[in-house]
Amino acid sequence: MNRLAPYLTLLRENHQFRRVWLSQIISNFGDWFGVIAVFTIILDFSDSEFLLGLVIITKFVSFAALSPFAGYLADRFDRRILMLLCDFGRGAVVLSFLFVRDPSLLWLVYMLTAMQMGFAAVFEPAKQASIPNITTGDDLIKANIISNLSWSVIFTTGMGIGGLATAWLGTDAVFVINGTGYILSTWFIFRATIPHARDEETMLSLRNPVRGIIDGYRFIFSNTHILRPALAKGTITFFMGALVYMLILVSEEILMLGSIGLGLLYSARGFGTAVGPVLIRRYFSDERRWVMMMGFAMISAGTLYLIIGALEVIWLMLVLVFVAHTASGANWVMSTVLLQKRSPDAFRGRIFSSEWLLFTISHATSVTIASVVMEYELLTLRQAIWLFAAGLVIAGSTWLLVVARKEARWNRLKKMQTVRREWSREHVVQH
């Protein structure tokens, strides 16, 4: 219980973060609760592995298409109001899945999915850019761990319960719960106070959307200490996206457990992403080593999925999925915290939207390749898992050789500059 005390204290004393966090809990539960229902509709109406992968692709392509403009909105307008509008909009969209009643309306699933992710594209950078404005210092790390832990627990319970609810209650009931959750979450955002100060120079630079978006990209590429953590999620997801997608097929074709098996595998994934960030804060608190740790996280996850690809035993597969996503969860929070700490508020929305853009493009590309490979039987399921897992190991090794070395040089330079400033200050005082 003592280990939880710092997190409970933050939730008890920081009212603004608590409200944002409660909103996240409600909307995330509705979100993950409905994922398997969408998969079920597609499989019931089409029985196509490609169309199943296409809904995932639609999610991320839609998110990516709006990400550049979304970051501009998060820096230009009140982030709290943006989050309110986005959650209400997502609630209305998800409830519209109820209109999909036969195969001729299957196209509506993809259109509504695109709209849902369009709102998410604005919501996510607005939320992540807001966290440093309502937390400071070590509380920022704790806030991100709480958010990730909550997401993971909700993902775990939402997917697990959602699989059972889809089988027992039907997809209609699941969509009603999903949509209602989004709408309820707006109440907590409405009650939160999120500072959003902008000076005249910043507002002037954001008058023109095109200029604002271009300025954001220039800022990121000219500040490589920000670019490095911004690349982390996209790099690991280029391979992990396909591996997570193929867990659906593992449950169907290898374990023969259908939606229940998928719920268990995704639950193991969720628990892993919850534990990873906690271990990082406890055992690897030196942020100067985090970029290097991201490379080791990629290698670890890839190695474990190489083993998963050879298994048929459900309990052992669950253990290894859990450990693999412990590494990916740590990667997620380390990169998020570094971006929040290194990014100025005036650019933070555009920085996070750019990160999400890379993440979504990587995920969509990954799932597209995997779904095409499986649809046309270019590889067996096991061979495809091994291919992407080996790619992740190679990506992690390359990260250590290139990105981590540049980070180490930047840290050394930063330390030297600090020593010089301290020496200069002492020298001035002495004279």
Summary of the structure (lengths in Angstrom):
residues: 431
radius of gyration: 21.8
end to end distance: 52.8
largest distance: 84.0
contacts: 1607
relative contact order: 0.14
helix: 88%
strand: 0%
